[in-house]
Amino acid sequence: MNHCLQILIAPLCFFVAAGAALAQPAVPMEGQPGKDVVWIASPRDMVEKMLDMAQVTPADLVIDLGSGDGRNVIAAAKRGARALGVEYDAPLVEVARRAAAGAGVAGRATFMQGDMFEADISGASVLILFLIPENLRKLEAKFRALKPGTRIVSNTYEIPGWYGEETGRTIPCLTWCVATLYVVPPGVAGVWRLPDAELTLEQDLQVVFGSYETSGLSVRVEGGRLHGNEIRFSVNGVEYSGRVEGNTMTGTARGRTTHAWTATRAP
């Protein structure tokens, strides 16, 4: 090749090569820094374990905060659920969208670029999360405001102050292999009226306590616990179990005899 032609072509080749490199899609790398945390993806078997624990169905809206490469969202969409991932890193959002399209679930798997602390999660029926305790602590008020019965599954890290309903692990268990299931409880604090008694309840998430008053006598409510919409407590040796539906609780009381009970929230 003519020496002068080589001099002219070399810079052109450099710019073409550089342009091709810039055009390549971003490739996420585990351990890369993010806005709130270093990005590490849940192992694939843990993703499936978390979805199993949450009993995800096509009726669910699954949300992943800090969705990374989108694997939680895509796996939920493959089960027929609508799924949304919120991710601050724009290149990761594009990676997730391409992966969803490649998996054939782009119609059910949506990704938005944004701050997870500002995201609207009120419509979620399931949250699938892999966040450090500090981030979970910041989001805790939003978790409390979710609809009763909403399932939250957290990989490795527990939500501060919450009581897990179930713990699951993948086998073999090396790293990032233990998850905890939480169920958002209904609000039951307040006064409830039974036909012959008044039940005053206080609540700390799933823990319930208070007093039961009848015929001028007040007895402590003990061992109170909510499991989703299911409630259990004891009064003077009588075990109450039931279900909370809005402003009504109904169930069975077992003591010397067994009978049905109903309580209605006082206005």
C-alpha angles and dihedrals in degrees: 000000000000110000093229091050090052090054091052096044099045096070090045091053089049093054093045091050092046091049091050091051092051090050093057114107117256114263113211117226122203110243095033112142120252137185095273106009144001109274115249120161124224111250112259094247090051090052090057092044092054092049089049091051091051090047091226115202135174088267092067135095105211120197127191118194112208090017098181112183090000100247096137092049094045093048091051091048090052087060089056098258125131106246137190130193124198114201130167096203107083097203090054090051089056091048090052093048092051091048091051091050090048090051091050095241102103089119092062102028114073127181128195129187110230151099112298091213090061098041120117105239097162093112096054121117091182133029118196109192143177104181135139119253094257091057092045089051091053091050096044095099090055090050091054090053095056121109114279110264095033109143121224121190118188124193113227099328124081126222106252112250096008128114117228120230095201141003122210134181139189121235125262091035111208111137134346089008106125124079133182126212121214128183119206107239126221119250109259102160112126140052122322124188125218122185092263104014147040122233118202113192135190122190142204103185104287096357117091129190138155141105141305116211126193133157090358093305123115122207128183121253107230137189093015115175137165122211103185104301093342117102131195131180140143132231120191092334096315113121114219121196126172150124130271116224111174107291096354134076121192131176149106131302118206122195129110084336133018121236142156120259135195130190128187125202112250115239 
